[in-house]
Amino acid sequence: MAQIKFGTDGWRGVIAEDFTFANVQKVALATGLYFKNHPKAKNGVVIGYDARFLSKEFAQASAQVIASAGVKVLLSEKIAATQMVSLGVVKKKAAGGVVITASHNPAKYNGFKIKGDFGGPAHPEMVAEVEKELAPLQDVTTLPIELTPFDELVKNKQIQFIDLTKIYVEDLKTKIEFDLIKATRIKIIHDAMHGAGMGIPELFLPKIGTIRSDYNPSFGTTNPEPLPQNVEELSVEVRSGKYHMGFATDGDADRIGAVDEKGNFVDSHRIFAILLKYLVERKHFRGAVAKSLSVSDIIAKMCDKYNIRLHETPVGFKHLCKLMTERDIIIAGEESGGIAVKGHLPERDGIFIGFLLAEVMAVRRKKLSELIKELFDEFGEHHFGRIDKHLTQSEKDKVMKFFNSKPKKVGSFEVTKIDTTDGVKLFIKNGWMLIRASGTEPLIRFYAEADSPKKVQQMLKAATKV
């Protein structure tokens, strides 16, 4: 049996291969033992789950183990987005949380995310403590504790059911100007991608359009990740339905991708920039900004203009979350669609960000395409692309060996500087490339940013041909 390893965001594995009930019980026990020593242990641990195959059953198994280990569990009574669990942790003053989800990964995967008492991804040092508890359990065939039957734990209130949707809806209604969005009659459509966000936006805006908002654990054969190739259906719906804006959320609804009124994809870099401008110029937020190193340089240019400090972290939202819990951060974001804003949670929230984007449109009285043009007019054009390449281990090693050798040239592009904080980031004139081996899947991600879409494609072609 392969060893259980935590990646950039929790532990993930292929269902029935690595992600088995036996392994989930081991990780749950290690998590329960860690939280048992937490100052808020008496308030329990919140557990939620997404819309994947067997997620509910894996969540119940985790709840049974953690409760049997002596820690009360507040278990979601239905499918819940990751940010709902994080908010539940904060509102219930819990020791932490667990989400059964593999986020944006293909349908054959499931995962186990751990949340801190601050309502965000567990800090790296917290995960390290859980891994310490897990180490002696890796090779056991029988758990070293006796499991109390699930129904008995419910009867004894060691497992209590919780309505995380109600908590989330009540909270978000105080943070977004829904009345203004309704008054300006912005026509919005939400693509749930068959994920945990299904049915949630309608609770705020009953007239919102929806697609892929039904239960389908196979995700309709499309990975539940809001990338251009995965949201073509949303683009078509926006154009045919004359919507002003569409937004898609991933498998656990914490990430976002958007579509403008013309059906053009709007990536998280542009959403991040639009929100940063709004929060600083209109809402007069003060503090610093944080981004992962795969995020657009337009954010650095904006921080220079606003005289705001910019923190840059390795990829993985846990690093951004840590900064948000330790410093005064206005907004933090990563390339893959995860954005968090001051005053909400130190956590990604695709639904909140989608509505905040609609609020910007309502306040500014501008179309989404106009907000992007405004950014480019002020800070120059920034275009981004990414290719995920599935490779064998030997192919993966060969590619990484080339880039780790700090090449002076990639294709026809001269390298001016190299950063090895996370993967290999190569700077060229008016752009950069980043090559990273995935922490959760057998693939390498190739990222590129430049001042034209054509140049981005040329850079990606050169990088992937190595």
Secondary structure by P-SEA (a helix, b strand, c coil): ccccccccccccccccccccaaaaaaaaaaaaaaaccccccccbbbbbbccccaaaaaaaaaaaaaaaacbbbbcccccccaaaaaaaaaaaccccccccccccccccccbbbbbccccccccaaaaaaaaaaacccccccccccccccaaaaaaaccbbbbcaaaaaaaaaaaccaaaaaaaacbbbbbbccccccccccccccccccccccccccccccccccccccccaaaaaaaaaacccbbbbbccccccccccccccccccaaaaaaaaaaaaacccccbbbbbbcccccaaaaaaaaaacbbbbbbcccaaaaaaaaacccccccccccbbbbbcccccbbbaaaaaaaaaaaaaaacccaaaaaaaaaacccccccbbbbbbbcaaaaaaaaaaaaaccccccccccccccccccbbbbccccbbbbbccccccbbbbbbbcccaaaaaaaaaaaaac
